[in-house]
Amino acid sequence: MQFLKTLLWVVIAVFLAILGSRNWHDVTMNLWGDIQVDIKLPFLVIILFLIGWLPTYLLFRAKLWRVRTRLDNFERQQAAAQPIAPAPAAVEEDVLS
């Protein structure tokens, strides 16, 4: 199964490399005022992808961290609320003489 996952990632990487090399040309972006920037198309796509993906990923990680913290606090409260069972009394054996 690990081989198939690796093969899938290799196929995706090769596809993206071919796509990037075929579209390797300048794109002119008009910024505010008279400022213009020339950027390669694959870099523009990667930057825009990260701008969209990164905030969502950070929100997900923050929510996951908050849930784990709450769960740890709950488990600590449950452990503190359970009474500690006393040790069993030592049983003395009667020796018949």
PAZAPA-4460 file (N, C-alpha, C; in steps of 0.05 Angstrom, whole numbers, plus 32768, in hexadecimal, padded with zeros to 4 digits):
% residues 97
    n_x    n_y    n_z   ca_x   ca_y   ca_z    c_x    c_y    c_z   seq   type   mol
   8010   7FE8   8000   8000   8000   8000   8012   8019   8000     1      M     A
   8028   8018   800E   803A   802F   800F   8046   8034   7FF3     2      Q     A
   804A   801F   7FE4   8054   8022   7FC8   8040   8032   7FB7     3      F     A
   8026   802C   7FBA   8012   803A   7FAB   8010   8057   7FB2     4      L     A
   8013   805D   7FCC   8012   8079   7FD4   802A   8088   7FC9     5      K     A
   8041   807C   7FCA   805A   8088   7FBF   8057   808C   7FA1     6      T     A
   804C   8078   7F93   8048   807A   7F77   8035   8091   7F70     7      L     A
   8020   8093   7F7F   800D   80A9   7F7A   801A   80C4   7F7D     8      L     A
   802A   80C8   7F92   8037   80E2   7F97   804C   80E7   7F81     9      W     A
   8059   80D2   7F77   806D   80D6   7F61   805E   80DF   7F48    10      V     A
   8047   80D2   7F42   8038   80D9   7F2A   802E   80F6   7F2C    11      V     A
   8024   80FE   7F44   801B   8119   7F48   8032   812D   7F44    12      I     A
   8049   8127   7F50   8061   8139   7F4E   806A   813B   7F31    13      A     A
   806A   8125   7F22   8072   8127   7F06   805E   8137   7EF6    14      V     A
   8044   8133   7EFB   802F   8143   7EED   8032   8160   7EF3    15      F     A
   8037   8168   7F0C   803A   8184   7F13   8054   8190   7F06    16      L     A
   8069   8180   7F05   8082   8189   7EF8   807E   818E   7EDB    17      A     A
   8070   817C   7ECD   806B   8180   7EB1   8058   8198   7EAC    18      I     A
   8044   819A   7EBD   8032   81B1   7EBB   8040   81CB   7EBF    19      L     A
   8052   81CC   7ED3   8061   81E4   7ED8   8074   81EC   7EC2    20      G     A
   8081   81D7   7EB7   8094   81DD   7EA1   8087   81E6   7E88    21      S     A
   806F   81DC   7E82   8060   81E4   7E6A   8055   8200   7E6D    22      R     A
   8050   8209   7E85   8044   8224   7E8A   8058   8237   7E95    23      N     A
   8071   8234   7E8F   8087   8245   7E9B   8089   825E   7E8A    24      W     A
   8077   8271   7E8F   8079   828B   7E82   8070   82A0   7E95    25      H     A
   8077   82B9   7E8F   8072   82CF   7EA1   8055   82D8   7E9F    26      D     A
   804B   82DF   7EB6   8030   82EB   7EB9   8034   8306   7EC5    27      V     A
   8028   831B   7EB9   802B   8336   7EC4   8013   833B   7ED7    28      T     A
   8019   8341   7EF0   8005   8348   7F03   8005   8366   7F07    29      M     A
   7FEE   8372   7F05   7FEB   838F   7F09   7FE3   8393   7F27    30      N     A
   7FF6   839F   7F36   7FF0   83A5   7F52   7FE6   83C1   7F54    31      L     A
   7FE5   83CC   7F6C   7FDA   83E7   7F6F   7FEB   83FB   7F61    32      W     A
   7FDE   8410   7F58   7FED   8426   7F4A   7FF7   841C   7F30    33      G     A
   8010   8423   7F2A   801D   841B   7F11   8030   8404   7F15    34      D     A
   802E   83F6   7F2B   8041   83E1   7F31   8038   83C8   7F23    35      I     A
   804A   83BC   7F14   8046   83A3   7F06   805B   838F   7F0E    36      Q     A
   8053   8375   7F11   8066   8360   7F19   8064   834A   7F04    37      V     A
   807B   8341   7EFB   807C   832A   7EE9   8084   8311   7EFA    38      D     A
   8073   82FD   7EF9   8078   82E5   7F09   8072   82CD   7EF8    39      I     A
   8081   82B7   7EFC   807C   829F   7EED   8062   8292   7EF6    40      K     A
   8053   8287   7EE3   8038   827C   7EE9   8038   8266   7EFE    41      L     A
   804B   8253   7EFE   804A   823E   7F13   804E   824A   7F2F    42      P     A
   805F   825F   7F32   8063   826B   7F4C   804A   827A   7F55    43      F     A
   803C   8286   7F42   8023   8294   7F49   800E   8280   7F52    44      L     A
   800C   8269   7F45   7FF9   8255   7F4D   7FFF   824A   7F69    45      V     A
   8019   8245   7F6F   8021   823B   7F89   801B   8250   7F9F    46      I     A
   8021   8269   7F99   801C   827E   7FAD   7FFE   8280   7FB3    47      I     A
   7FEE   8280   7F9E   7FD1   8282   7FA2   7FC6   826A   7FB1    48      L     A
   7FD1   8253   7FAB   7FC8   823A   7FB9   7FCE   823D   7FD7    49      F     A
   7FE7   8246   7FDD   7FEE   8249   7FFA   7FDE   825E   8008    50      L     A
   7FD7   8274   7FFA   7FC7   8289   8006   7FAB   827E   800D    51      I     A
   7FA1   826C   7FFD   7F87   8260   8003   7F88   8249   8017    52      G     A
   7F9D   8239   8016   7F9F   8221   8026   7FA9   8226   8042    53      W     A
   7FBD   8238   8045   7FCA   823B   805F   7FB8   8245   8075    54      L     A
   7FA7   8259   8071   7F95   8261   8087   7F82   824B   8090    55      P     A
   7F78   823C   807D   7F66   8225   8084   7F75   8210   8094    56      T     A
   7F8D   820A   808C   7F9D   81F7   809A   7FA4   8200   80B7    57      Y     A
   7FAA   821A   80B9   7FB1   8224   80D4   7F98   8224   80E6    58      L     A
   7F81   822A   80DB   7F68   8229   80EB   7F62   820C   80F4    59      L     A
   7F66   81F9   80E2   7F62   81DD   80E9   7F75   81D4   80FF    60      F     A
   7F8F   81DC   80FD   7FA2   81D4   8111   7F9C   81E1   812C    61      R     A
   7F93   81FA   812C   7F8B   8207   8145   7F73   81FA   8152    62      A     A
   7F60   81F2   8142   7F48   81E4   814D   7F50   81C9   8158    63      K     A
   7F61   81BB   814A   7F6B   81A1   8154   7F7A   81A4   816E    64      L     A
   7F8B   81B8   8170   7F9A   81BD   8188   7F87   81C3   819F    65      W     A
   7F72   81D3   819A   7F5F   81DA   81AF   7F4F   81C2   81B8    66      R     A
   7F48   81B0   81A6   7F39   8198   81AD   7F4B   8185   81BE    67      V     A
   7F64   8183   81B6   7F77   8172   81C6   7F7B   817D   81E2    68      R     A
   7F7D   8197   81E4   7F80   81A4   81FE   7F68   819F   8210    69      T     A
   7F50   81A2   8204   7F38   819C   8214   7F36   817F   821C    70      R     A
   7F3E   816D   820A   7F3D   8151   8211   7F51   814A   8227    71      L     A
   7F69   8155   8226   7F7C   8151   823B   7F72   815B   8256    72      D     A
   7F66   8173   8256   7F5B   817E   826F   7F45   816C   8279    73      N     A
   7F33   8163   8268   7F1E   8151   8270   7F29   8137   827C    74      F     A
   7F3D   812C   8270   7F48   8113   827A   7F55   8118   8295    75      E     A
   7F62   812F   8299   7F6E   8135   82B3   7F59   8138   82C8    76      R     A
   7F42   8145   82C2   7F2C   8148   82D5   7F20   812D   82DC    77      Q     A
   7F1D   811C   82C8   7F12   8101   82CE   7F25   80F1   82DF    78      Q     A
   7F3E   80F3   82DB   7F51   80E4   82EC   7F51   80EF   8308    79      A     A
   7F4E   8109   830C   7F4D   8115   8327   7F33   810E   8335    80      A     A
   7F1D   810B   8326   7F03   8106   8332   7F00   80E9   833B    81      A     A
   7F0F   80D7   8330   7F0C   80BB   8338   7F19   80B6   8353    82      Q     A
   7F0B   80AA   8366   7F17   80A5   8380   7F2D   808F   837D    83      P     A
   7F41   8093   838D   7F57   8080   838C   7F4F   8068   839E    84      I     A
   7F4F   8051   8393   7F47   8039   83A1   7F5C   8032   83B7    85      A     A
   7F52   802D   83CF   7F66   8026   83E4   7F73   800B   83DE    86      P     A
   7F8B   8008   83E8   7F99   7FEF   83E4   7F8B   7FD9   83F3    87      A     A
   7F89   7FC1   83E8   7F7B   7FAB   83F6   7F8A   7FA5   8410    88      P     A
   7F7A   7F9F   8424   7F85   7F99   843F   7F94   7F7E   843D    89      A     A
   7FA9   7F7D   844C   7FB9   7F64   844C   7FAA   7F4F   845B    90      A     A
   7FA8   7F38   844E   7F9A   7F22   845A   7FAE   7F11   8469    91      V     A
   7FA7   7F0D   8483   7FB9   7EFD   8493   7FB0   7EE0   8493    92      E     A
   7FC2   7ECF   848F   7FBB   7EB3   848E   7FBD   7EA7   84AB    93      E     A
   7FA9   7E99   84B2   7FA9   7E8C   84CD   7FB8   7E71   84CA    94      D     A
   7FCB   7E6E   84DB   7FDA   7E55   84DA   7FCF   7E44   84F0    95      V     A
   7FC5   7E2D   84E8   7FBA   7E1A   84FC   7FD1   7E0A   8507    96      L     A
   7FD2   7E08   8521   7FE7   7DF8   852D   7FDB   7DE0   853A    97      S     A
***
